């Protein structure tokens, strides 16, 4: 560790928070610019400077290409001077170039994100303990979501489950913000002024989404990739989503810190602030339509409201059906021996978070798709209406407001379920839990699918490279900085023959020792 002080750890958190926050501010400024036609809320002057050019000039001074190069060199300066003092400037320069060519900055960005996450959690909640991670070189492949055991069962555990809450969700959100910035015209008529910020955004997005997979040995081998797809399918679909529910409950719903401790987090406050900002901007743009007709007034209120009402009605109906089904089944099986059923969509986990009193006829993945479709449908009507008026930026601002409403509602639901008093609600809390589970499962399906699609071209290239030259691997060259590890895979190992050779070797050693210990006879 070349930077091992508290200021360094706080800077890692500020860097990991700063770039997404600045990108979001960039998007909000773009969406508050003048519409191309029918702009009734902002008095636009013909020939005035656009919001895209204003932000481009700002980014030119904040995230210029020279500043980006200086920042990367400053991060590599300690190791450069350390190797210089030990082995000379030639070896130090070679080491620095090797670090860059083997994608070390991508791993350092990911490491900074993880360090910032854990340090801020320690400051907010306490209770941090040392984790003995070791310093060995990784030689075994870590699966994507899990492996299939010898008996055909799925054993969950993999890179996605390790870092989903730490980096993957934020990486997918940053990717979505970048797409919205491009659609909003953030790069139109800007020239080379946005090179620095765009390079930074691409590096951070790739690092937060793909860094653990890039540095995972044998990650892109086609045979292992097929096993990852099988495990991914079973993780979300098997036993009505039991595997996902166990992981989600153990890692994201626990420990139950209570409602107050979570609501007062800075993340919650920032999302609330962006909800208020988007609400005020959209209201200023669209308030004039309330005077047209009652139908337009209905669209207006639907445009500003959170998209939770239709999915909430569905979850209430499913929870009621599940409760009635459980009541009927309990009456029929009072005299029968009790048995435990695996998890389905309706119900709250007990004890080991795997049991549920709900019927298996309602898989969680199906409920997740229905809730997601209803949420999107609740978005669609007002957004299409605004877009039909020629207000492209207002429709995108409405989409951003809907997303922040949804994130804020999910955060409140998660804090309520985490609280110690939620269990006292009993069946009354089932719809809220079902709604949160459905949306979070859909989020994991989408994020993991994005990562799968991003890695597919690399798997194809790895398969072609392995077919043409089996003894050379560019992936191993990046990880181990030499491609010779592939030769070890060609060794045939017979455990029976190895045991026989080992026993024979032990017998020869015992014979030699006995000869040496026996004194010579005259």
N, C-alpha and C positions, 0 to 999 in steps of 0.2 A: 504494500500500500504506500503510494507516494504522496497521497493527500489523506491524512488520517487525523482530522480534527473536526470539531463540531461545525465550524463554518462551512467546511466542504460538504458535510451531509445536509445542512440546511440549503446550500446552493443547489444540490441535486434535486431537492424537492421543488425549489423555486423554478428551476429550469424545466422540470417535467410538468409543472403547472402553467408556466408562462407561455409557452408556444401555443397550446390549445386555446388558452384564454385570449391571446392576441389574434389568433385566427378567427375566433368567434366575434371579437370586436370588429375585425375587418369585414366579416360578413354582414354584421348589423349595420355598419356604415354604408356598405354597398346597397343594402335593401332599403335604406332610408333616403336614397337618392331619388332623382326625378324619374317618373315613368316615361316611357317612350311616347305614349299617347294617352289622352283622357286623364291627365293628372289634375285632380280637383282639390288636392289637399296641400300641395306645396307650390308656391309661386316660383316657377323656374324662369330664369333669364336666358334668352337665346344667346348661345355662344359662351356661356359660363363653363367653368371647369367642372368636369364630371367627378363623381365620387371615386371612380376607379383610378383616375390620374392623381387625385389627392392622396389616396392611400399608397399608390406606387411611389410617389415622392417621399412619403413617410418611411416606407419600407427601405428605400434606397439608403437612408441614413441609419436606420436601426439594424437592418439585416443585409448589409452590403456583402459582396463576394470577398472583399479584402478582410472584412471583420470576421467572416466565417473561417477563412484560412488562418487568421491570427488566433481565433479561439481554439481551433484544432491543434495548432502548433503549441499553444500554451498548455493544453492538456497533455501533450506528449513531451513537454520540456523536461520534467523531472527524470523520466526514464532515459531520455537522450543524454543528459549531462551525467547521469549515474553510470551508464555504459561507457561514456567518453572517458570518465576518470578511471574506470577499471580496465578497458580494453583499447582505448584510442578512438579518434574521431571517425576513422574508416568503419570500424565495427559498429559504432553508434549510428552512423548514417545508414548502414546496411540494415541494422535492426529497425530503424524508423521506417524505411521503405518497405521492409517485410511486414511490419505491423499494418501499414496502409493497404498493401496488396492482398493481405489475408483477411480483410474486412474487420479488423479490430475495432475501428470506430463504431461499427454497427453494434458490436457486443458491449462497448463502453456506454453507449446511449441506453441500451437495455439495462445494464447494471445500475446506471444512475437512476433510472425510473424505479427499480426495485428498492434501492437504498433509500430514496426519498419516501417511498410508500411506507416502509417499515419504521423509519425514524419518526415520521409524523404520527404514525399510530402509537409509537412509544410515548411521544410527548402528550398525546391526547388521552390515552387510556392506561399507559404503564403496563407493567407485567412482562416486559421483554426478557427472553432468556437466550443464552448462547446456543447456536445451532452448529454442531461440529460437521461442517460441510467437507472438510478435507481439502487437500491441494493436489490430488492425483489427476493424471490425464484421463479423460473419459475414453473408455474403450468399448462400452456396451451401448446398444441402441435403446433409447427411451421411447416407448410407444406413444402414439397420439392420444388415445383415450383409454387404452387398456389392452390386455392380451387375452387370448382364448386358451384356457387351461387344457390339461390332458383329458379331462372328463367332458370337454365341450362347454364348460361354463365360462362366463366372462369375468375376468379379474380386473376391475377398474383401476386406473392409475396411469398417468401419462403427462406429457408436457402441457396439454391444453388444460387439464385439471389443476396443474401446479400454478399456472400463471394467468388464468382467465381473469380473475378479479384484479390482478396486479397491473397487467399491461394490455391484454387483448381487447377488453371492452373499450379502453381509452384509445387504442390504436384504430379500432373500427370507427369510433366516433370522430377521430381526427380525419380519417379517410372520407367519411361522409361530409364533413365540413369543407374539405378541399374540393369535393365534387360540387357542392353548393356554390362555392366561391367562383368556380369556373363557369357554372351555369348562369350565375348572376352577372357575368361580364367583368370579373375582377382583373382579367389579364388583357382586356381590349385596349389597344393603342397605348400600351405601357412601355414597349421596348425592352431593353435589358435591365430595367430597374428592379424587376422582381426575381432576378436570378438567385440572389442570396436567400430570400425567404422560401422560394420554391424548392431549392436544394435542401434547405433545412427541414422543410415539411416532408419531403420524400424520404430523407434519411431517418427521421424520427418515426414516420409511419411504418417503413420497412422494418426498422429495429423493433418497435413495439409489437408488431404482428408476427415477424418471421425469425427474429434472432435466435431463439432457443432451437428452432428446427434447422437453421443453417448450420449451427455448431453441434448438432446431434449426430454421432457416428452412424453411418449406414442409413441415414434418414430417407434418402431418395432411391433406395433399392426397390425395384418394382415389386418383388415378392413381398417385402415388408409393407409396401404401400397398400397392396391388396388386403393384407391382414388388418391394417389400420381402417380401411373402409368397412370391413366386416365388423370390427369392434365398434366403429362409429354408429353403424346401423343398429346393432344390438343394444348399445348404450342408451339410445333414445327410444327404441321401440319395444324392447323386450320387457315382458311383465308389466305392460302399461306405463313404462317410464320409471320403474323402480330404481334402477341404477342411478339415473340422473337425480331423482328425488333424494336419495340417500346422500349423494355428494353435495347437493345444493343445501340440504338441511345442516349437514355437518360443517360446511365451510363458509356459508354465507348467512345462515340464520342463527348460528351460534358464534360466540357466547351471547346470551341474552343480556345486553348491557342496559336495557331499559329505553324508554321513549325519550326522555329528556337529554341523555348523553348523546344520542344520535342526531336529534333535531338541531342541537346547538353546534354541529360541525360546520366548518367553513364551506364544505362542498354544498351542503343544504342551503346555506345562505346565498351562495353564488347562483345556484339554480333558481332560487326565489327572486333574486335580483334580475336575472335575465327574463323570467316570466313577466315581471312588472315592466321591464323595458320593452319587450316585444308587444305586450298588451297595449301599452301607451302609444307606441308607434303605429300599430295596426289600427287602433281606435281613431287616431288622428287622420289616418288615410281613408277610412271607410265609414266614418260616422255620418257623412253626408247622405249615404244611401238610405238611411232610416226614414227620410222624408219622402221617398218615392212611393212605396206601397207597403202594405202589411207583409206581403211575401218576402220582400227584400229585407224588411226588419227582422223576420224570422231567420233568414240567411245570415244576417249580421250577428245576431246573438249566437247562432250556431258556430259562426266563424271564431268567436272569442272564447267559447266554452271549452272545457277539457274533454277529450274524446274517451270518456269512460262510461257513458250511460248505457249504450247498447251492450257492450261486453258485461257490464254489471248485472243487467237483467238476465243475460244468458247464464251467468254463474249462479245467480240466485235460483233460477229454474232448475239447473242441474243439481245444486245442493239440496233443494227440496225433493227432487226425484230420488236422489240418493238416500236421503233420510227416510222417505216412505218405503223405498225398497229394503233398506236395512230393518225397518220396523216390521215389515211383512216377513222377512226371512227369519228374524228373531222369534216371532210368534210360531213359525212353522218348525223351528229347530230348537225349541226349549228343552225337549226331552232328548235331543240328539247330542252327542259329544261335541264340544267346542273345538274349532280349528281356526288357525290364523290364515288370512288371505294376504296375498302380496299387494303391493301398492297399486292403486289406480288413481284416477284424477281427483276424486272427491274424498276428502278426509284429512285429518291432521295426524302426522306421525306420532307415535307413542314410543316410550322407552328407547329402543334402538333406532327410532325414526324409520322403521321399515314396515310396521303394521298399520292396517287401516281396516275400518269396519265397512268400507264402501264396496260396491260390487265391481267386478272386473270387466263389466260390459262397457265401460267408459274410459278408454285409454287416455292418458294425459296428453299425448302428442296430438290426438284428434281435437281435444278441447283447446289445446294451444293454437292449432291452425284456425279453429272457429273464432276464438277470441281475437286473433290477429286480423282475420278477415273483417270482422265486425268493426274493429278499431280503424282499419284502413277505410272501410266504407263510410264510417262516421266522419273521417277526414275529407273524403273525396267530394261530397256534395258542395260544401261551401268553397273549397278550393277551386273546383271547376267553375263555380259561379263567378268568383272573383277574376279568374283567368279569362272568362268570356267577356268581361268588361274591358279587357286590354291592360289590366294591371298585373303584369308579370311579377314585379318585385313585391307587390302586396300579397300575391298568392304564395310566394316563397317565404315571406315573413309570417304568413299564417301557418304554413307548414312548420316553420321553426318554433312558433308559439305552441302548436299542438305537441311537438316533441318535448318541449320543456314542461308543458303541463303533464305529459305522461311520465316523464322522469321524476317530477316532483311528487306525483301521486304514488308512483311505485316506491319512492323513498319513504313516504309517510306510511304506506302499507307495510313495508319491511320493518320499520321501527315499531309499528304497532304489534306485529307478530313476534318481534324480538322481546317485547316487554313481558314481564313476569305475570301480568294480569290477563294476558290474552287467553290463556287456557281456561279461565273462568267463564268465558263467553260460550264455550261449548259449541253447539251447532250454529249459533248465530255468527260465529267467526269463520265458518266454512266457506262462504262465498268470497270473502276477502282473500283468504288463503288460496283458494282455487284460482282467482283472477291473477294474483301475483305469481303463482307457479306457472300458469299458462304463458304469461308474458315473458317471464325469465327463461323458460324453456325455449320459447321461440327466439329469444335473443341469442341463446347459446347455439341453437341450430344455425342461425344466420351467420354469426361470427365464425364458428367452426367451418362452415361451408366456404366463407370467404378465404380462410386460410388454406383449405383444401384446394380451391381453385387457383390460388396464387402459387402453390407448390407443385401443381400438376405439370407445368412445362419443365420444371427442374427434374421431376421424376422421369419424364420422357427423354430429356437429354442425358440423364444418368444411365438409362437403359440402353440408349444408342452407344454411349461411351463404353459401357461394360461389354457390349457385343463386339465393338470394333477392337478395343484394347483392354482386355480383362485385368491386366497388371497395373494399369494407371487410372487414377481417380482424381479428378480436379477437386471434388468435395473433400477427400482425405488430404489433398495438398493444402487446402484452406485450414482444416482442423489441426493436422499434425505437422504441417509445413514440410511434408515429404510424402510422396504417394506410395511408399513401399509396404504399407500395412495390408494391402490387398493380397500380397503373396501368402500371408499367414492363413488365409481362408482355404487355400488349396491343400493344406496338410490333412491327411486322412488319419483319424484317431480311432483306434480300436481299443475299447476299454479292457476287453479280455486279454488281448495281446500285451497291453501295457501292464496289467496286473501280473502276468506271467513273467515278464521281463523284470519287474520290480522285485518279485519274490526270488527270482534267480540271482539278481544282484545282491539281495540281502544274504542269501545262502553263501555266495562267494565271499562276502565280507566276513561272515561268521567263521568260515573256514580259514581265511587268512589270519584273523585275530587269534584263533585257537592255535595255529602253527607258531605264531609269534610268542604266545604265552607259554608254550611247552619248551622247557629247557633242553638243550641238545644232550644226547647220550654219548658217552665214550664208547 
